[in-house]
Structure formats: structure tokens, C-alpha cells
Amino acid sequence: RAVASAVEGSIEPDLLFTTPLWVRPLAGLESVRREAVTAIQGLMKEHPSAGRSVRGGWHSGRLFGRGAPAPVRRVLAACMAEARACLAPAYGQWERHSLQLGSAWASVLGPDDYNSPHHHAPQPWSVVVWLQVPRMGNGASRGQLELFHPSPADDPWGRGSVLVSPQVDHMALFPGRLLHMVHPTATKTDGPDGLRIAVAFNANVRPKP
């Protein structure tokens, strides 16, 4: 395909290297979400943080590799179903490939905690689902997910970094290679209600036999 084509006397470029992002609501998570939050808070009391990209908060690390709590598994299943629906057109409706759950973890961030910039390469897709989001006095949420522009050079045709505001019972799906971070919530709320609690995982695409 030509990089540029003439359209009615003007030259219109093809915009290359687009980066997809889905932010999707998940229906029917209210009851299981509360159970998942309780389970994650229990794990946080029993196990120290694995660190990783979390600064000041708690990261479950490989705890889920030994079997995530049942309500967390139900949350992961709902996210995987939505991810399959989002990605189906790109993978031929999954006729020759399958989407498989990779590593999964939970993170708990207080008012001043954050995730430093990182990526999940070589994993093709990453998902985060927000189970609890602190609210500010004006009703707005903080603790945004920031997705950085994949090109180190300025791109006159694209966008800079993108901020995604967390919403309870919503998930974000994006390429695992994309550099990203999580901002502090900066909320003044003390106690469990002031915590940002999320579950994240990588999803792998495998060819079918």
C-alpha cells in the first residue's frame, strides 16, 4: 500500500504503527468484586510485597501462580472473556489462535504509592481491572494509568502519553510492550477505603494445533 495517496488534490498520509487501547466495563462484578477485595487484603496481611514496579505499596508477586483466590479467578475469567471479544477481529475470530491467561498479580496502592514506568514485553497483551478506586472530594478519581508514546521521537501525527482514569468494574487492555506507569491517588482518605486495588495479568496468543 502506498505511504501517501492523492485525494482530491491533497496528499493524505497513512498513519503507521497505531497502538490499540480498550477500556471496557465488566457487567455483574459487584458481588465478586467485594469478595476479591477482601481476599487480596487478606493476602496483603499475610505476605510482604514482592516489590516489582510498585513504590511504597503492595504487589502480590507470584502468589497467584500457586492458585489465586476463587473470587479473583472469577474476575480474571470475566476479563479474559472481554479480552477475547475485543481482540477477535485481529485474530480471525480465534479460528487458528487462542488467547491464554499468563501471569497474574494484584497491586494495592495507598495515597502516595505508585508504579514506576515499566512494560511487560515480550507478552503481547496486558490487562488491568480496577476493583477499588479512592474518590477525591469533587468525585473525581486519581491514580491514573499513564501509557507512554511508543516512539522516542516526537510524532507530529500521533499523540503524547495518554492518561486513563481508573473506574471500578472496568478493565483496560493494551499491548504488553507499551511503557506505562500508575500515578499516586493523592487522596486524604485514611484506612482501607483510601486504597487503590487492582488485578492485572498478561494474555498470550498461541496458534492452535
Backbone as ProteinMPNN parsed JSONL, in Angstrom:
{"seq_chain_A": "RAVASAVEGSIEPDLLFTTPLWVRPLAGLESVRREAVTAIQGLMKEHPSAGRSVRGGWHSGRLFGRGAPAPVRRVLAACMAEARACLAPAYGQWERHSLQLGSAWASVLGPDDYNSPHHHAPQPWSVVVWLQVPRMGNGASRGQLELFHPSPADDPWGRGSVLVSPQVDHMALFPGRLLHMVHPTATKTDGPDGLRIAVAFNANVRPKP", "coords_chain_A": {"N_chain_A": [[0.842, -1.193, 0.0], [0.48, 2.258, -0.762], [2.407, 4.786, 0.837], [1.58, 7.397, 0.865], [-1.212, 9.021, -0.611], [-2.968, 10.589, -3.323], [-5.73, 12.595, -2.735], [-8.387, 14.151, -3.927], [-6.806, 16.327, -4.808], [-5.208, 16.804, -2.571], [-2.637, 15.534, -0.4], [-2.811, 12.701, 1.447], [-1.565, 11.176, 4.263], [-0.815, 7.759, 5.26], [-1.413, 6.645, 8.49], [0.898, 5.25, 10.439], [1.796, 2.416, 12.541], [-0.161, 2.236, 14.665], [-1.48, 2.18, 18.011], [-3.412, 0.092, 19.864], [-6.044, 0.505, 22.286], [-8.263, -0.551, 24.724], [-10.865, 0.314, 26.9], [-13.039, -1.071, 28.986], [-16.279, -1.752, 30.366], [-17.206, -4.174, 32.858], [-19.72, -6.37, 33.281], [-21.788, -7.416, 36.034], [-19.965, -7.749, 38.155], [-20.127, -6.819, 40.752], [-20.726, -8.185, 43.278], [-18.77, -10.257, 43.362], [-16.547, -8.69, 43.149], [-16.312, -7.396, 45.656], [-15.74, -9.608, 47.253], [-13.312, -10.372, 46.129], [-11.705, -8.15, 46.751], [-11.617, -8.373, 49.557], [-10.259, -10.832, 49.776], [-7.761, -10.179, 48.624], [-6.86, -8.202, 50.389], [-6.533, -9.815, 52.609], [-4.403, -11.456, 51.774], [-2.455, -9.513, 51.608], [-1.976, -8.926, 54.271], [-0.779, -11.241, 55.111], [1.481, -11.697, 53.558], [4.599, -10.269, 52.543], [5.288, -7.437, 50.379], [6.068, -8.067, 46.963], [7.473, -6.221, 45.616], [8.617, -5.386, 42.683], [7.412, -3.201, 40.211], [6.097, -1.573, 41.958], [6.035, 1.174, 44.143], [6.218, 1.788, 47.346], [3.749, 0.632, 47.859], [1.851, -2.436, 47.736], [2.587, -5.545, 46.227], [1.511, -8.532, 44.841], [3.165, -10.372, 43.637], [4.262, -13.623, 42.833], [2.216, -14.99, 44.04], [-0.305, -15.639, 42.987], [0.421, -17.543, 41.201], [0.426, -19.915, 42.529], [-2.168, -20.453, 42.714], [-4.823, -18.462, 42.536], [-7.124, -16.762, 44.765], [-10.563, -17.868, 44.838], [-12.62, -15.839, 44.186], [-10.999, -13.987, 42.864], [-10.169, -15.477, 40.675], [-12.582, -15.629, 39.317], [-12.926, -12.971, 38.578], [-10.721, -12.729, 36.845], [-11.519, -14.522, 34.848], [-13.758, -13.2, 33.779], [-12.509, -10.94, 32.718], [-10.833, -12.131, 30.793], [-12.726, -13.17, 29.008], [-13.831, -10.788, 28.005], [-11.543, -9.664, 26.855], [-11.007, -11.517, 24.825], [-13.218, -11.038, 23.17], [-12.699, -8.378, 22.397], [-10.302, -8.635, 20.936], [-10.846, -10.417, 18.944], [-11.465, -9.701, 16.147], [-8.889, -9.06, 15.195], [-7.567, -11.445, 15.22], [-8.746, -13.255, 13.467], [-11.249, -14.154, 14.474], [-10.489, -16.081, 16.259], [-10.096, -18.54, 15.019], [-7.747, -19.855, 14.289], [-6.036, -19.343, 16.336], [-5.527, -19.015, 19.923], [-6.393, -17.338, 22.949], [-4.645, -17.064, 25.891], [-4.461, -17.156, 29.415], [-1.862, -15.569, 31.095], [0.754, -14.756, 33.388], [-0.46, -13.471, 36.497], [-1.396, -10.925, 38.863], [-1.833, -8.946, 41.876], [-2.182, -5.539, 42.924], [-1.812, -3.097, 45.452], [-2.274, 0.171, 46.293], [-1.503, 2.96, 48.284], [-2.224, 6.419, 49.313], [0.15, 7.874, 48.531], [1.562, 6.099, 47.032], [2.865, 4.437, 44.09], [3.236, 3.064, 40.72], [6.253, 2.581, 39.129], [7.597, 3.541, 35.859], [7.282, 0.933, 33.467], [7.257, -2.089, 31.458], [5.684, -4.966, 29.888], [6.886, -6.586, 28.051], [8.114, -9.676, 26.7], [5.375, -10.137, 26.45], [2.333, -10.236, 24.639], [-0.153, -8.938, 25.191], [-1.66, -6.959, 27.761], [-3.611, -6.599, 30.731], [-5.538, -4.698, 33.003], [-7.688, -4.603, 35.781], [-9.861, -2.663, 37.683], [-10.62, -2.835, 41.023], [-11.092, -1.388, 43.312], [-11.29, 2.059, 43.793], [-10.099, 5.001, 45.094], [-11.944, 7.981, 45.885], [-11.878, 11.463, 45.221], [-12.565, 14.639, 46.847], [-14.171, 16.097, 45.055], [-15.386, 14.122, 43.649], [-13.914, 13.074, 41.589], [-11.621, 10.617, 40.303], [-8.308, 9.533, 41.07], [-4.934, 8.331, 40.569], [-4.196, 7.564, 37.992], [-3.658, 5.509, 35.091], [-0.896, 5.743, 33.087], [-0.04, 5.717, 29.742], [2.698, 5.55, 27.731], [3.972, 7.227, 24.814], [4.901, 5.132, 22.154], [7.085, 5.722, 20.502], [10.348, 7.054, 20.641], [10.917, 9.435, 19.436], [9.551, 12.65, 18.627], [6.264, 12.658, 17.373], [4.531, 13.988, 14.85], [2.075, 13.186, 13.912], [0.804, 11.708, 15.765], [-0.092, 11.071, 19.222], [0.785, 12.304, 22.48], [1.741, 10.948, 25.665], [-0.873, 9.016, 27.187], [-3.47, 9.401, 29.505], [-5.327, 7.297, 31.564], [-8.157, 7.189, 33.399], [-8.891, 5.388, 36.314], [-11.676, 3.202, 36.758], [-14.087, 1.662, 38.738], [-14.889, -1.77, 38.325], [-14.175, -1.779, 35.669], [-12.027, -2.565, 32.906], [-8.767, -2.251, 31.406], [-7.216, -2.823, 28.333], [-4.246, -3.374, 26.64], [-1.262, -3.231, 24.525], [1.364, -5.343, 25.673], [3.99, -4.53, 25.416], [4.017, -1.827, 25.712], [5.239, 1.011, 27.301], [4.421, 1.982, 30.579], [2.891, 3.505, 33.526], [1.685, 4.019, 36.926], [0.001, 6.577, 38.546], [0.186, 8.304, 41.755], [-2.617, 8.284, 44.048], [-3.119, 10.414, 45.724], [-5.098, 10.912, 47.552], [-6.748, 11.96, 50.576], [-7.935, 10.225, 52.22], [-7.927, 8.017, 54.895], [-7.192, 4.614, 55.884], [-8.737, 1.449, 54.771], [-10.507, 2.271, 52.705], [-9.145, 4.179, 51.313], [-7.446, 2.974, 49.558], [-6.112, 1.97, 46.42], [-6.992, -0.677, 44.558], [-6.132, -3.237, 42.44], [-6.248, -5.78, 39.908], [-4.065, -7.394, 37.715], [-2.92, -8.798, 34.592], [-1.122, -10.779, 32.151], [-1.788, -11.675, 28.765], [-1.497, -14.293, 26.494], [-1.052, -15.102, 23.052], [-1.609, -17.962, 21.248], [-0.871, -20.297, 18.636], [-3.3, -22.596, 17.37], [-3.264, -26.197, 17.529]], "CA_chain_A": [[0.0, 0.0, 0.0], [1.278, 3.474, -0.834], [2.509, 5.533, 2.083], [0.763, 8.598, 0.701], [-2.043, 8.953, -1.813], [-3.608, 11.843, -3.679], [-7.177, 12.58, -2.532], [-8.981, 15.432, -4.281], [-5.8, 17.364, -4.898], [-4.361, 16.876, -1.387], [-1.88, 14.309, -0.12], [-3.195, 12.184, 2.762], [-0.646, 10.1, 4.664], [-1.267, 6.643, 6.076], [-0.888, 6.762, 9.85], [1.512, 3.96, 10.715], [2.12, 1.971, 13.89], [-1.177, 2.598, 15.652], [-1.449, 1.419, 19.26], [-4.795, -0.052, 20.324], [-6.373, 0.558, 23.706], [-9.673, -0.725, 25.063], [-11.3, 0.475, 28.293], [-14.336, -1.705, 28.868], [-16.973, -2.128, 31.606], [-17.444, -5.593, 33.07], [-21.027, -6.5, 33.931], [-22.005, -8.459, 37.028], [-18.806, -7.976, 39.025], [-20.256, -6.124, 42.035], [-20.607, -9.058, 44.446], [-17.484, -10.941, 43.365], [-15.507, -7.683, 43.38], [-16.134, -7.219, 47.103], [-15.061, -10.8, 47.761], [-11.93, -10.329, 45.66], [-11.01, -7.139, 47.549], [-11.38, -8.959, 50.877], [-9.221, -11.852, 49.636], [-6.475, -9.525, 48.376], [-6.449, -7.572, 51.645], [-6.042, -10.892, 53.457], [-3.067, -11.83, 51.32], [-1.543, -8.413, 51.912], [-1.627, -9.033, 55.682], [-0.008, -12.455, 55.347], [2.694, -11.777, 52.749], [5.213, -8.973, 52.212], [5.209, -7.046, 48.977], [7.117, -8.575, 46.081], [8.187, -5.077, 45.049], [8.421, -5.179, 41.252], [7.363, -1.778, 39.864], [5.365, -0.839, 42.989], [6.842, 2.005, 45.032], [5.518, 2.137, 48.576], [2.517, -0.132, 48.031], [1.975, -3.895, 47.88], [2.489, -6.319, 44.99], [1.371, -9.935, 45.235], [4.209, -11.204, 43.06], [3.878, -14.907, 42.265], [1.232, -15.665, 44.888], [-1.373, -16.191, 42.166], [0.934, -18.705, 40.486], [0.083, -21.093, 43.313], [-3.627, -20.529, 42.755], [-5.458, -17.239, 43.024], [-8.39, -16.996, 45.469], [-11.685, -18.133, 43.934], [-13.228, -14.633, 43.597], [-10.055, -13.374, 41.92], [-10.243, -16.276, 39.451], [-13.803, -15.237, 38.601], [-12.622, -11.676, 37.953], [-9.831, -12.993, 35.72], [-12.301, -15.166, 33.786], [-14.567, -12.158, 33.141], [-11.599, -10.11, 31.92], [-10.388, -12.904, 29.637], [-13.835, -13.232, 28.051], [-13.934, -9.485, 27.35], [-10.352, -9.501, 26.02], [-11.2, -12.333, 23.617], [-14.165, -10.335, 22.304], [-12.043, -7.188, 21.844], [-9.211, -8.977, 20.036], [-11.281, -11.414, 17.958], [-11.284, -9.298, 14.739], [-7.474, -9.042, 14.824], [-7.057, -12.811, 15.167], [-9.605, -14.106, 12.68], [-12.296, -14.741, 15.316], [-9.89, -17.172, 17.033], [-10.175, -19.813, 14.311], [-6.436, -20.517, 14.261], [-5.266, -18.971, 17.529], [-6.261, -18.956, 21.184], [-5.886, -16.37, 23.926], [-4.422, -17.813, 27.114], [-4.074, -16.381, 30.597], [-0.469, -15.683, 31.514], [0.97, -14.416, 34.785], [-1.445, -12.542, 37.068], [-0.973, -10.409, 40.158], [-2.633, -7.858, 42.443], [-1.416, -4.428, 43.497], [-2.553, -2.247, 46.381], [-1.545, 1.43, 46.394], [-2.029, 3.981, 49.165], [-2.301, 7.774, 48.743], [1.393, 8.358, 47.935], [2.225, 4.99, 46.353], [2.728, 4.466, 42.636], [4.016, 2.114, 39.937], [7.229, 3.251, 38.278], [7.453, 3.146, 34.454], [7.701, -0.426, 33.15], [6.478, -2.738, 30.4], [5.546, -6.399, 30.091], [7.44, -7.318, 26.907], [7.559, -9.87, 25.359], [3.967, -10.528, 26.463], [1.663, -9.431, 23.611], [-1.272, -8.137, 25.696], [-1.753, -6.786, 29.211], [-4.931, -6.174, 31.19], [-5.709, -4.316, 34.4], [-9.088, -4.392, 36.166], [-9.868, -1.892, 38.927], [-11.585, -3.357, 41.988], [-11.404, -0.313, 44.262], [-10.654, 3.314, 43.392], [-10.452, 6.099, 46.006], [-12.564, 9.16, 45.283], [-11.493, 12.741, 45.782], [-13.705, 15.403, 47.348], [-15.042, 16.526, 43.958], [-15.918, 12.95, 42.978], [-13.003, 12.573, 40.569], [-10.687, 9.59, 40.731], [-6.903, 9.728, 40.721], [-4.248, 7.066, 40.36], [-4.362, 7.245, 36.577], [-2.726, 4.71, 34.317], [-0.315, 6.535, 32.006], [0.54, 4.945, 28.653], [3.642, 6.435, 27.062], [4.099, 7.12, 23.366], [5.886, 4.076, 21.884], [8.233, 6.213, 19.744], [11.147, 8.023, 21.403], [10.959, 10.711, 18.709], [8.275, 13.354, 18.523], [5.47, 12.196, 16.243], [3.552, 15.05, 14.568], [0.79, 12.622, 13.516], [0.248, 10.917, 16.857], [-0.405, 11.708, 20.499], [1.753, 12.089, 23.532], [1.288, 9.921, 26.585], [-2.316, 9.002, 27.4], [-3.887, 9.106, 30.87], [-6.571, 6.544, 31.675], [-8.663, 7.272, 34.768], [-9.446, 4.1, 36.731], [-13.091, 3.114, 37.096], [-14.415, 0.372, 39.346], [-15.546, -2.737, 37.442], [-13.733, -1.57, 34.293], [-10.696, -3.071, 32.597], [-8.03, -1.666, 30.289], [-6.462, -3.809, 27.561], [-3.279, -2.658, 25.813], [-0.103, -4.067, 24.211], [2.264, -5.514, 26.812], [5.281, -3.853, 25.194], [3.861, -0.39, 25.876], [5.722, 1.545, 28.567], [3.317, 2.586, 31.322], [3.079, 3.684, 34.959], [0.463, 4.378, 37.655], [0.219, 7.755, 39.368], [-0.392, 8.264, 43.102], [-4.002, 8.764, 44.156], [-3.069, 11.698, 46.426], [-6.288, 11.099, 48.364], [-6.512, 12.192, 52.007], [-8.717, 9.231, 52.949], [-7.145, 7.017, 55.602], [-7.845, 3.325, 56.044], [-8.921, 0.609, 53.575], [-11.226, 2.946, 51.615], [-8.227, 5.041, 50.587], [-6.531, 2.153, 48.777], [-6.405, 1.626, 45.022], [-6.769, -2.119, 44.467], [-6.291, -3.67, 41.054], [-5.698, -7.058, 39.471], [-3.532, -7.277, 36.36], [-2.382, -10.048, 34.057], [-0.712, -10.817, 30.758], [-2.507, -12.646, 27.945], [-0.666, -14.789, 25.417], [-1.716, -15.612, 21.855], [-0.952, -19.204, 20.819], [-1.517, -20.973, 17.499], [-3.949, -23.849, 17.687], [-2.611, -27.345, 16.851]], "C_chain_A": [[0.879, 1.246, 0.0], [1.281, 4.2, 0.5], [1.681, 6.805, 2.017], [-0.009, 8.487, -0.603], [-2.693, 10.306, -2.051], [-5.109, 11.708, -3.524], [-7.692, 13.98, -2.797], [-7.959, 16.566, -4.228], [-4.908, 17.5, -3.68], [-3.655, 15.536, -1.197], [-2.192, 13.869, 1.305], [-2.265, 11.046, 3.147], [-1.393, 8.947, 5.333], [-0.622, 6.788, 7.454], [-0.396, 5.391, 10.295], [1.625, 3.691, 12.209], [1.108, 2.44, 14.932], [-1.08, 1.678, 16.853], [-2.861, 1.295, 19.802], [-4.917, 0.019, 21.839], [-7.878, 0.354, 23.847], [-9.856, -0.45, 26.556], [-12.758, 0.048, 28.318], [-14.964, -1.964, 30.238], [-17.185, -3.633, 31.655], [-18.729, -5.745, 33.871], [-21.01, -7.616, 34.969], [-20.861, -8.729, 37.977], [-19.01, -7.474, 40.452], [-20.033, -7.056, 43.228], [-19.237, -9.736, 44.5], [-16.346, -9.953, 43.577], [-15.259, -7.489, 44.861], [-15.4, -8.411, 47.708], [-13.589, -10.811, 47.354], [-11.107, -9.313, 46.453], [-10.675, -7.689, 48.927], [-10.261, -9.991, 50.817], [-7.845, -11.23, 49.442], [-5.97, -8.837, 49.644], [-5.94, -8.61, 52.633], [-4.644, -11.335, 53.073], [-2.042, -10.764, 51.684], [-1.092, -8.474, 53.377], [-0.684, -10.197, 55.947], [1.347, -12.462, 54.646], [3.272, -10.389, 52.503], [5.089, -8.692, 50.727], [6.368, -7.644, 48.19], [7.901, -7.449, 45.414], [7.819, -4.839, 43.607], [8.395, -3.679, 40.953], [6.679, -0.932, 40.927], [6.344, -0.091, 43.888], [5.982, 2.419, 46.214], [4.271, 1.337, 48.848], [2.793, -1.612, 48.197], [1.734, -4.569, 46.538], [2.476, -7.791, 45.379], [2.476, -10.821, 44.69], [3.645, -12.486, 42.494], [2.853, -15.662, 43.114], [0.138, -16.32, 44.062], [-0.901, -17.399, 41.365], [0.658, -19.998, 41.219], [-1.426, -21.243, 43.456], [-4.221, -19.276, 43.364], [-6.715, -17.595, 43.804], [-9.544, -17.099, 44.486], [-12.322, -16.865, 43.376], [-12.307, -13.919, 42.629], [-10.069, -14.152, 40.611], [-11.488, -15.924, 38.64], [-13.625, -13.879, 37.92], [-11.741, -11.88, 36.722], [-10.59, -13.615, 34.548], [-13.151, -14.143, 33.045], [-13.704, -11.266, 32.25], [-11.138, -10.841, 30.664], [-11.481, -12.99, 28.584], [-13.968, -11.92, 27.291], [-12.74, -9.252, 26.427], [-10.471, -10.309, 24.735], [-12.146, -11.638, 22.639], [-13.515, -9.123, 21.645], [-11.05, -7.553, 20.741], [-9.629, -9.91, 18.901], [-11.095, -10.952, 16.51], [-9.831, -9.333, 14.284], [-6.904, -10.441, 14.661], [-8.053, -13.764, 14.489], [-10.658, -14.841, 13.474], [-11.811, -16.014, 16.025], [-10.02, -18.535, 16.347], [-8.855, -20.583, 14.363], [-5.565, -20.197, 15.467], [-6.164, -19.037, 18.761], [-5.597, -17.943, 22.099], [-5.815, -17.071, 25.275], [-3.964, -16.889, 28.234], [-2.621, -16.644, 30.94], [-0.331, -15.39, 33.002], [-0.038, -13.37, 35.235], [-0.981, -12.115, 38.449], [-1.953, -9.325, 40.621], [-1.694, -6.773, 42.946], [-2.347, -3.573, 44.351], [-1.72, -0.994, 46.618], [-2.266, 2.374, 47.342], [-1.937, 5.358, 48.531], [-1.043, 8.233, 48.017], [2.143, 7.274, 47.167], [1.994, 5.072, 44.839], [3.468, 3.283, 42.018], [4.98, 2.897, 39.058], [7.077, 2.774, 36.839], [8.041, 1.763, 34.187], [6.887, -0.936, 31.969], [6.474, -4.236, 30.671], [6.049, -7.192, 28.894], [8.194, -8.55, 27.405], [6.088, -10.291, 25.337], [3.181, -9.655, 25.488], [0.584, -8.511, 24.16], [-1.258, -8.114, 27.215], [-3.113, -6.214, 29.564], [-4.832, -5.752, 32.645], [-7.195, -4.11, 34.644], [-9.075, -3.73, 37.544], [-10.992, -2.384, 39.84], [-11.984, -2.316, 43.021], [-10.612, 0.922, 43.865], [-11.05, 4.394, 44.391], [-11.031, 7.284, 45.255], [-12.094, 10.411, 45.999], [-12.757, 13.482, 46.228], [-14.676, 15.84, 46.27], [-15.612, 15.355, 43.172], [-15.007, 12.362, 41.926], [-12.081, 11.508, 41.147], [-9.277, 9.951, 40.29], [-6.259, 8.352, 40.55], [-4.34, 6.618, 38.923], [-3.272, 6.301, 36.076], [-2.21, 5.586, 33.186], [0.364, 5.614, 31.01], [1.418, 5.88, 27.833], [3.678, 6.17, 25.561], [5.18, 6.089, 23.044], [7.116, 4.532, 21.12], [9.028, 7.197, 20.578], [11.224, 9.379, 20.728], [9.579, 11.352, 18.721], [7.548, 12.904, 17.26], [4.401, 13.237, 15.94], [2.171, 14.499, 14.237], [0.099, 11.917, 14.682], [-0.063, 11.735, 18.089], [0.752, 11.497, 21.452], [1.283, 10.958, 24.438], [-0.207, 10.108, 26.869], [-2.614, 8.625, 28.846], [-5.241, 8.412, 30.851], [-7.008, 6.586, 33.135], [-9.287, 5.944, 35.168], [-10.917, 4.224, 37.096], [-13.378, 1.719, 37.64], [-15.206, -0.476, 38.356], [-15.272, -2.447, 35.97], [-12.339, -2.173, 34.13], [-10.093, -2.297, 31.44], [-7.18, -2.758, 29.663], [-5.542, -3.056, 26.617], [-2.082, -3.568, 25.535], [0.881, -4.131, 25.378], [3.591, -4.804, 26.661], [5.225, -2.37, 25.507], [4.346, 0.046, 27.268], [4.581, 2.256, 29.288], [3.682, 2.712, 32.8], [1.727, 4.0, 35.586], [0.798, 5.524, 38.592], [-0.33, 7.555, 40.781], [-1.839, 8.764, 43.099], [-4.073, 10.124, 44.814], [-4.338, 11.965, 47.238], [-5.909, 11.29, 49.828], [-7.244, 11.159, 52.865], [-7.797, 8.207, 53.589], [-7.916, 5.704, 55.65], [-8.052, 2.603, 54.733], [-9.606, 1.317, 52.414], [-10.323, 3.852, 50.792], [-7.245, 4.283, 49.71], [-7.036, 1.963, 47.355], [-6.032, 0.166, 44.85], [-7.083, -2.566, 43.047], [-5.713, -5.068, 40.879], [-5.244, -6.882, 38.03], [-3.009, -8.636, 35.901], [-1.925, -9.838, 32.624], [-1.505, -11.894, 30.045], [-1.642, -13.004, 26.742], [-1.509, -15.302, 24.257], [-0.923, -16.82, 21.356], [-1.65, -19.773, 19.593], [-2.145, -22.279, 17.938], [-3.251, -24.989, 16.97], [-3.24, -27.586, 15.488]], "O_chain_A": [[1.903, 1.288, 0.681], [0.274, 4.222, 1.207], [1.134, 7.238, 3.031], [0.485, 7.926, -1.581], [-2.939, 11.069, -1.117], [-5.712, 10.809, -4.111], [-7.47, 14.892, -2.0], [-8.224, 17.63, -3.669], [-3.929, 18.244, -3.732], [-4.052, 14.527, -1.781], [-1.875, 14.577, 2.261], [-2.184, 10.049, 2.43], [-2.468, 9.138, 5.901], [0.581, 7.026, 7.56], [-1.195, 4.478, 10.502], [1.559, 4.605, 13.03], [1.49, 2.983, 15.969], [-0.649, 0.531, 16.732], [-3.461, 2.305, 20.169], [-4.003, -0.361, 22.571], [-8.668, 1.01, 23.168], [-9.077, -0.933, 27.377], [-13.616, 0.718, 27.743], [-14.265, -2.354, 31.173], [-17.327, -4.285, 30.621], [-18.809, -5.295, 35.014], [-20.318, -8.622, 34.812], [-20.777, -9.815, 38.551], [-18.138, -7.686, 41.295], [-19.226, -6.744, 44.104], [-18.611, -9.787, 45.558], [-15.301, -10.315, 44.118], [-14.106, -7.424, 45.286], [-14.541, -8.243, 48.574], [-12.725, -11.208, 48.135], [-9.952, -9.574, 46.789], [-9.562, -7.491, 49.416], [-9.407, -10.03, 51.702], [-6.866, -11.696, 50.026], [-4.776, -8.887, 49.939], [-5.024, -8.335, 53.408], [-3.798, -11.564, 53.937], [-0.902, -11.077, 52.025], [0.043, -8.116, 53.691], [0.113, -10.16, 56.885], [2.266, -13.154, 55.085], [2.525, -9.436, 52.279], [4.82, -9.587, 49.926], [7.496, -7.72, 48.677], [8.887, -7.703, 44.722], [6.827, -4.17, 43.319], [9.282, -2.956, 41.406], [6.671, 0.295, 40.825], [7.348, -0.646, 44.334], [5.125, 3.294, 46.095], [3.769, 1.356, 49.972], [3.831, -2.005, 48.728], [0.807, -4.219, 45.808], [3.321, -8.246, 46.15], [2.71, -11.909, 45.217], [2.66, -12.459, 41.755], [2.654, -16.86, 42.915], [-0.307, -17.422, 44.381], [-1.719, -18.193, 40.899], [0.653, -21.069, 40.611], [-1.902, -22.07, 44.234], [-4.13, -19.06, 44.573], [-7.323, -18.631, 43.536], [-9.51, -16.486, 43.419], [-12.556, -16.809, 42.169], [-12.776, -13.308, 41.669], [-9.989, -13.55, 39.54], [-11.447, -15.922, 37.41], [-14.12, -13.667, 36.813], [-11.983, -11.276, 35.677], [-10.337, -13.277, 33.391], [-13.261, -14.202, 31.82], [-14.121, -10.882, 31.158], [-11.059, -10.242, 29.591], [-11.197, -12.895, 27.39], [-14.191, -11.921, 26.08], [-12.9, -8.703, 25.337], [-10.079, -9.836, 23.669], [-11.913, -11.645, 21.43], [-13.75, -8.861, 20.465], [-10.964, -6.86, 19.727], [-8.84, -10.165, 17.991], [-10.607, -11.736, 15.696], [-9.559, -9.605, 13.115], [-5.862, -10.611, 14.028], [-8.187, -14.923, 14.882], [-10.945, -16.007, 13.203], [-12.601, -16.902, 16.347], [-10.051, -19.567, 17.018], [-8.846, -21.809, 14.47], [-4.465, -20.734, 15.595], [-7.388, -19.106, 18.658], [-4.388, -17.721, 22.029], [-6.814, -17.612, 25.749], [-3.181, -15.964, 28.018], [-2.196, -17.793, 31.061], [-1.211, -15.741, 33.789], [-0.426, -12.493, 34.464], [-0.261, -12.849, 39.126], [-2.79, -8.855, 39.85], [-0.561, -7.047, 43.343], [-3.511, -3.36, 44.012], [-0.587, -1.082, 47.092], [-3.476, 2.575, 47.235], [-1.611, 5.474, 47.35], [-1.141, 8.91, 46.994], [3.255, 7.515, 46.698], [1.041, 5.701, 44.379], [4.227, 2.588, 42.694], [4.559, 3.786, 38.318], [6.494, 1.716, 36.604], [9.152, 1.455, 34.62], [5.936, -0.285, 31.534], [7.169, -4.718, 31.566], [5.679, -8.355, 28.73], [8.857, -8.477, 28.44], [5.601, -10.757, 24.306], [3.346, -8.435, 25.505], [0.412, -7.404, 23.649], [-0.9, -9.092, 27.87], [-3.697, -5.445, 28.8], [-4.122, -6.379, 33.431], [-7.886, -3.515, 33.818], [-8.373, -4.174, 38.452], [-12.166, -2.35, 39.47], [-13.095, -2.358, 43.548], [-9.407, 0.844, 43.627], [-12.239, 4.682, 44.526], [-10.647, 7.554, 44.118], [-11.93, 10.424, 47.219], [-13.874, 13.011, 46.012], [-15.875, 15.947, 46.525], [-16.251, 15.557, 42.139], [-15.274, 11.276, 41.413], [-11.799, 11.505, 42.345], [-9.083, 10.597, 39.26], [-6.949, 7.343, 40.406], [-4.54, 5.435, 38.648], [-2.141, 6.297, 36.562], [-3.0, 6.117, 32.406], [1.235, 4.826, 31.376], [0.94, 6.883, 27.301], [3.449, 5.052, 25.101], [6.273, 6.161, 23.604], [8.109, 3.806, 21.083], [8.44, 8.099, 21.174], [11.56, 10.372, 21.372], [8.564, 10.662, 18.815], [8.159, 12.785, 16.198], [3.445, 13.362, 16.705], [1.19, 15.241, 14.27], [-1.077, 11.568, 14.581], [-0.271, 12.946, 18.01], [1.592, 10.62, 21.251], [0.506, 10.103, 24.012], [-0.731, 11.22, 26.798], [-2.075, 7.644, 29.357], [-6.182, 8.875, 30.206], [-6.309, 6.075, 34.009], [-10.128, 5.418, 34.439], [-11.346, 5.225, 37.671], [-12.954, 0.719, 37.062], [-16.075, 0.025, 37.642], [-16.064, -2.834, 35.11], [-11.575, -2.277, 35.089], [-10.809, -1.754, 30.599], [-6.511, -3.521, 30.361], [-5.998, -2.191, 25.87], [-1.898, -4.569, 26.227], [1.194, -3.114, 25.996], [4.253, -4.503, 27.654], [6.264, -1.713, 25.564], [3.907, -0.495, 28.282], [3.854, 3.043, 28.68], [4.648, 2.111, 33.267], [0.743, 4.222, 34.881], [1.768, 5.452, 39.347], [-1.216, 6.725, 40.986], [-2.229, 9.565, 42.249], [-4.971, 10.912, 44.517], [-4.625, 13.113, 47.575], [-4.855, 10.826, 50.262], [-7.18, 11.212, 54.093], [-6.976, 7.595, 52.906], [-9.135, 5.68, 55.479], [-7.602, 3.075, 53.689], [-9.325, 1.009, 51.255], [-10.691, 4.255, 49.688], [-6.31, 4.877, 49.173], [-8.235, 1.814, 47.121], [-4.861, -0.189, 44.986], [-8.165, -2.304, 42.524], [-4.81, -5.481, 41.607], [-5.955, -6.291, 37.218], [-2.699, -9.506, 36.715], [-2.287, -8.859, 31.972], [-1.856, -12.911, 30.642], [-1.119, -12.124, 26.057], [-2.574, -15.88, 24.474], [0.272, -16.722, 21.077], [-2.878, -19.742, 19.507], [-1.594, -22.99, 18.778], [-2.691, -24.776, 15.895], [-2.83, -28.5, 14.772]]}, "name": "protein", "num_of_chains": 1, "seq": "RAVASAVEGSIEPDLLFTTPLWVRPLAGLESVRREAVTAIQGLMKEHPSAGRSVRGGWHSGRLFGRGAPAPVRRVLAACMAEARACLAPAYGQWERHSLQLGSAWASVLGPDDYNSPHHHAPQPWSVVVWLQVPRMGNGASRGQLELFHPSPADDPWGRGSVLVSPQVDHMALFPGRLLHMVHPTATKTDGPDGLRIAVAFNANVRPKP"}
